[in-house]
């Protein structure tokens, strides 16, 4: 029977889709916020059909857009972004570029095609708790930009106990190296011995801000855990080192909270849908990338001699039924 001709799939015509602003499409891929993408375009690293792109440029599906000569897959139709929750343990950094090659949370994230994961805020290496990842640069910007003043809630363990005067001082504000910082609320949660727990809320996320605030009142933080970021709480069932991906319904609720358009959920594989909302422990993808690889040895490895007791029995010593099974296995091989 003759083999039918393979059908040719023609690309979507550019006339069916109106031109869209390049910086918006780049932000949808998860590369950063729209303002970040405008700066990226201004740097000259983005090209359209081989020519350096200009700020404010518009593109269609027929255009070829590249970042540093690497082609980009742009989303001309909005897709439902993905959101991951991760219970970060101490000892991991939130960075993709670390000269010390320490353990990073990005080694545990699922692989992405045509986009990347964006960390919503950071936690230092000694801080644990809720860490949110998304594929939407706009959603990440809505969480992190200082003008939105999104609440961050932490559980803090101190070496010592705050006085009423110190608590009032933390609420009013304390002058730090990078400006005045303050807590919105602080509640005493008790403790035993030298350790005392407090629940605090603040509306910004400067580097080591919580630790520096308590250092300013002569108390040291012995443990710090983020338990809430905006409308997202750290689920009690999400244990340390575990991860879960939010289902489309909860992602849509986050987009509505952020004032962003809610696109239609895209079709996903059955196995992927079954994992949504379920906790799991991710595996590191490339643990060897952080350490120095051993130099290849010029000497050939010594060949181990086969164990006589485990050598294969030859045909002349094989029983008739075993010979028949072996010939069946080899039947049809070239």
C-alpha positions as CSV (number, residue, x, y, z in Angstrom):
1,X,0.0,0.0,0.0
2,X,1.4,3.4,-1.0
3,X,2.3,5.7,1.8
4,X,0.2,8.9,1.9
5,X,1.9,12.2,1.5
6,X,2.7,14.0,4.8
7,X,0.5,17.0,5.3
8,X,2.3,20.3,5.4
9,X,1.3,22.6,8.3
10,X,1.5,26.2,7.3
11,X,2.3,28.8,10.0
12,X,-0.4,31.1,11.2
13,X,-0.7,34.1,8.9
14,X,0.4,37.4,10.3
15,X,-2.6,39.1,9.0
16,X,-4.9,37.2,11.4
17,X,-3.1,38.6,14.5
18,X,-2.7,42.3,15.1
19,X,0.9,43.6,15.8
20,X,1.7,43.7,19.5
21,X,4.2,45.6,21.5
22,X,7.5,43.7,21.8
23,X,8.2,44.6,25.5
24,X,4.7,43.2,26.5
25,X,5.3,39.9,24.7
26,X,8.8,39.6,26.2
27,X,7.3,40.1,29.7
28,X,4.7,37.4,29.0
29,X,7.5,34.9,28.4
30,X,8.7,35.4,32.0
31,X,11.9,37.2,31.2
32,X,11.0,40.1,33.5
33,X,8.6,43.0,34.0
34,X,7.6,45.3,31.1
35,X,10.0,48.0,32.4
36,X,12.8,45.5,32.5
37,X,12.0,44.4,28.9
38,X,12.1,48.0,27.7
39,X,15.6,48.3,29.3
40,X,16.6,45.0,27.6
41,X,15.4,46.3,24.2
42,X,17.3,49.6,24.7
43,X,20.5,47.7,25.4
44,X,20.5,46.4,21.8
45,X,20.4,42.7,22.7
46,X,17.0,42.1,21.0
47,X,16.8,41.8,17.2
48,X,13.7,41.6,14.9
49,X,14.4,39.9,11.6
50,X,18.1,40.5,12.0
51,X,17.8,44.2,12.8
52,X,18.3,45.7,16.3
53,X,14.9,46.3,17.9
54,X,13.8,49.8,19.1
55,X,11.8,50.6,22.2
56,X,8.1,50.7,21.3
57,X,8.5,48.3,18.4
58,X,5.6,46.0,17.5
59,X,5.8,42.5,16.1
60,X,3.6,39.8,14.5
61,X,3.9,36.0,14.4
62,X,5.7,36.3,11.1
63,X,8.6,38.2,12.7
64,X,11.7,36.4,14.0
65,X,12.8,37.8,17.4
66,X,16.1,36.9,19.0
67,X,17.9,37.6,22.3
68,X,21.7,37.5,21.8
69,X,21.1,35.5,18.6
70,X,18.9,33.0,20.4
71,X,15.4,32.7,18.9
72,X,12.5,33.5,21.3
73,X,9.0,31.9,21.3
74,X,6.6,34.7,21.9
75,X,3.0,34.3,23.2
76,X,0.7,36.3,20.9
77,X,-2.3,34.7,22.6
78,X,-2.2,35.0,26.4
79,X,-1.7,31.7,28.2
80,X,-2.5,30.8,31.8
81,X,0.8,31.3,33.7
82,X,2.1,28.6,36.0
83,X,2.7,29.2,39.7
84,X,4.8,27.0,42.0
85,X,4.9,27.1,45.8
86,X,8.2,25.9,47.4
87,X,8.9,25.4,51.1
88,X,12.5,26.6,51.0
89,X,14.9,25.0,53.6
90,X,17.9,26.8,55.1
91,X,21.1,26.3,53.1
92,X,19.8,27.1,49.6
93,X,20.2,30.4,47.8
94,X,17.7,32.1,45.4
95,X,20.1,32.8,42.5
96,X,21.1,31.4,39.2
97,X,24.6,32.9,39.2
98,X,26.6,32.1,42.2
99,X,30.5,32.1,42.0
100,X,30.6,29.9,45.1
101,X,28.5,27.2,43.4
102,X,26.2,26.7,46.4
103,X,22.9,24.8,46.4
104,X,20.3,26.9,44.6
105,X,16.5,26.5,44.4
106,X,16.7,26.9,40.6
107,X,18.3,23.4,40.3
108,X,15.0,21.9,41.6
109,X,12.6,23.6,39.3
110,X,10.8,21.8,36.4
111,X,12.3,22.4,33.0
112,X,10.6,25.1,30.9
113,X,10.1,25.4,27.1
114,X,9.9,28.8,25.6
115,X,10.0,30.7,29.0
116,X,11.6,30.6,32.4
117,X,10.7,30.6,36.1
118,X,10.7,33.9,37.9
119,X,11.3,33.9,41.7
120,X,8.8,36.2,43.4
121,X,11.0,37.8,46.0
122,X,14.0,36.3,47.6
123,X,15.0,34.6,50.8
124,X,18.6,34.6,52.1
125,X,20.5,31.4,52.6
126,X,19.6,31.2,56.3
127,X,15.9,31.9,55.9
128,X,13.3,29.3,55.2
129,X,9.6,29.3,54.3
130,X,7.3,30.3,51.4
131,X,8.9,30.9,48.0
132,X,6.7,31.5,44.9
133,X,7.8,31.0,41.3
134,X,5.8,31.9,38.2
135,X,6.2,32.1,34.5
136,X,4.5,35.5,34.3
137,X,6.8,38.5,34.7
138,X,3.8,40.8,35.2
139,X,2.4,38.8,38.1
140,X,5.9,38.7,39.7
141,X,6.1,42.5,39.3
142,X,2.7,42.9,40.9
143,X,4.0,41.1,44.0
144,X,7.4,42.6,44.3
145,X,7.3,46.3,43.2
146,X,7.5,48.6,46.2
147,X,4.6,50.8,45.0
148,X,2.1,47.9,45.6
149,X,3.2,47.4,49.2
150,X,2.3,43.7,49.3
151,X,2.4,42.2,52.8
152,X,5.1,39.7,53.8
153,X,4.5,37.8,57.0
154,X,7.2,36.0,59.0
155,X,7.7,33.9,62.0
156,X,10.8,35.1,63.9
157,X,12.7,33.5,66.7
158,X,14.9,35.8,68.7
159,X,17.7,35.2,71.2
160,X,16.0,37.1,73.9
161,X,12.7,39.0,74.4
162,X,11.6,42.4,73.2
163,X,10.5,45.1,75.6
164,X,7.4,47.2,75.0
165,X,9.7,50.1,74.1
166,X,11.6,48.1,71.5
167,X,8.4,46.9,69.9
168,X,7.0,50.4,69.7
169,X,10.3,51.5,68.1
170,X,10.1,48.8,65.5
171,X,6.5,49.9,64.6
172,X,7.4,53.6,64.3
173,X,10.6,52.9,62.2
174,X,14.3,52.6,62.5
175,X,17.0,54.2,60.4
176,X,19.0,51.6,58.5
177,X,21.9,52.0,56.0
178,X,19.4,52.2,53.1
179,X,16.7,54.2,54.7
180,X,14.0,54.0,57.3
181,X,12.4,50.5,57.8
182,X,9.4,49.5,60.0
183,X,7.1,46.7,60.9
184,X,3.3,47.0,60.3
185,X,2.5,44.6,63.1
186,X,4.4,42.5,65.7
187,X,2.8,39.9,68.0
188,X,4.4,38.0,70.9
189,X,4.0,34.3,70.4
190,X,5.8,33.1,73.5
191,X,8.8,30.8,73.8
192,X,11.0,28.8,76.2
193,X,14.4,29.6,77.6
194,X,16.4,32.1,75.7
195,X,14.4,31.7,72.5
196,X,11.2,33.8,71.9
197,X,8.9,33.7,68.9
198,X,7.2,36.7,67.2
199,X,4.9,37.1,64.3
200,X,5.6,40.1,62.1
201,X,4.2,41.8,59.0
202,X,6.0,44.3,56.8
203,X,5.3,45.7,53.3
204,X,8.7,45.7,51.6
205,X,11.5,43.2,50.9
206,X,14.9,44.8,51.1
207,X,18.0,42.7,51.6
208,X,18.1,41.1,55.1
209,X,15.7,43.8,56.2
210,X,14.1,41.7,59.1
211,X,17.4,40.7,60.5
212,X,18.8,44.2,60.3
213,X,15.8,45.6,62.1
214,X,16.3,43.3,65.1
215,X,20.0,43.9,65.1
216,X,19.3,47.6,65.4
217,X,17.6,46.9,68.8
218,X,20.4,44.6,69.9
219,X,18.7,41.3,69.4
220,X,19.8,38.5,67.1
221,X,17.5,36.4,64.9
222,X,18.1,32.7,65.4
223,X,15.4,31.5,63.0
224,X,13.4,33.2,60.3
225,X,10.6,31.7,58.2
226,X,8.2,33.4,55.7
227,X,4.7,32.1,56.2
228,X,2.7,34.4,53.8
229,X,3.3,36.6,50.8
230,X,0.3,38.7,49.9
231,X,-2.8,36.4,49.4
232,X,-0.6,33.3,49.4
233,X,-0.1,31.4,52.6
234,X,2.4,28.6,53.2
235,X,0.2,25.5,53.2
236,X,0.6,23.4,56.3
237,X,0.9,20.2,54.2
238,X,3.8,21.6,52.3
239,X,6.7,20.3,54.3
240,X,10.3,21.7,54.1
241,X,11.9,20.9,50.8
242,X,8.6,20.1,49.1
243,X,6.9,21.8,46.1
244,X,3.4,22.1,44.6
245,X,2.0,23.7,41.5
246,X,-1.3,25.6,41.8
247,X,-4.2,24.5,39.7
248,X,-5.6,26.9,37.1
249,X,-8.5,28.0,39.3
250,X,-6.2,29.3,42.0
251,X,-3.9,30.9,39.4
252,X,-6.9,32.7,38.0
253,X,-7.7,34.0,41.5
254,X,-4.2,35.3,41.8
255,X,-4.4,37.1,38.5
256,X,-7.7,38.7,39.5
257,X,-6.1,39.8,42.8
258,X,-3.3,41.4,40.8
259,X,-5.7,43.1,38.4
260,X,-4.4,41.2,35.4
261,X,-6.4,39.6,32.6
262,X,-7.3,35.9,33.1
263,X,-6.6,33.9,29.9
264,X,-8.1,30.5,29.1
265,X,-6.3,27.6,30.7
266,X,-4.2,25.8,28.1
267,X,-4.4,22.0,27.5
268,X,-1.9,19.9,29.4
269,X,-1.0,16.3,29.6
270,X,-3.0,14.0,31.8
271,X,0.0,13.3,34.1
272,X,0.7,17.0,34.5
273,X,-2.9,17.7,35.5
274,X,-2.8,14.9,38.0
275,X,0.2,16.5,39.8
276,X,-1.5,19.9,40.1
277,X,-2.2,20.8,43.8
278,X,-0.2,17.8,45.1
279,X,2.9,18.1,47.1
280,X,6.1,16.4,46.0
281,X,9.8,16.5,46.7
282,X,11.7,17.8,43.6
283,X,15.0,16.3,42.5
284,X,18.1,18.4,41.7
285,X,18.6,18.5,38.0
286,X,22.3,19.2,37.8
287,X,24.1,18.9,41.2
288,X,27.4,18.4,39.4
289,X,27.3,21.9,37.9
290,X,28.1,23.5,41.2
291,X,31.3,21.5,41.9
292,X,34.4,21.2,39.9
293,X,34.4,18.2,37.6
294,X,37.3,15.9,37.9
295,X,39.9,16.0,35.2
296,X,39.6,13.1,32.8
297,X,42.3,10.5,33.4
298,X,44.5,9.4,30.4
299,X,45.0,6.0,31.9
300,X,42.4,3.4,30.8
301,X,40.5,1.8,33.6
302,X,41.5,-1.7,34.4
303,X,39.2,-4.2,33.0
304,X,37.7,-6.5,35.6
305,X,37.8,-10.2,34.9
306,X,34.5,-11.9,34.8
307,X,33.5,-14.0,37.8
308,X,33.8,-17.7,36.7
309,X,30.7,-18.5,38.7
310,X,28.7,-16.0,36.7
311,X,29.9,-16.8,33.2
312,X,27.3,-17.7,30.6
313,X,26.9,-21.4,29.9
314,X,27.8,-22.2,26.3
315,X,25.5,-24.1,24.0
316,X,27.2,-27.4,24.5
317,X,26.4,-27.3,28.2
318,X,22.9,-25.9,27.9
319,X,19.8,-28.0,28.3
320,X,17.5,-28.4,25.4
321,X,14.6,-26.2,26.7
322,X,17.1,-23.4,27.5
323,X,18.6,-23.7,24.0
324,X,15.1,-23.3,22.5
325,X,14.3,-20.2,24.5
326,X,17.6,-18.6,23.5
327,X,17.0,-19.3,19.8
328,X,13.6,-17.7,20.1
329,X,15.1,-14.6,21.6
330,X,17.5,-14.3,18.6
331,X,14.9,-15.0,16.0
332,X,14.5,-12.1,13.6
333,X,17.7,-10.2,14.6
334,X,20.1,-9.2,11.9
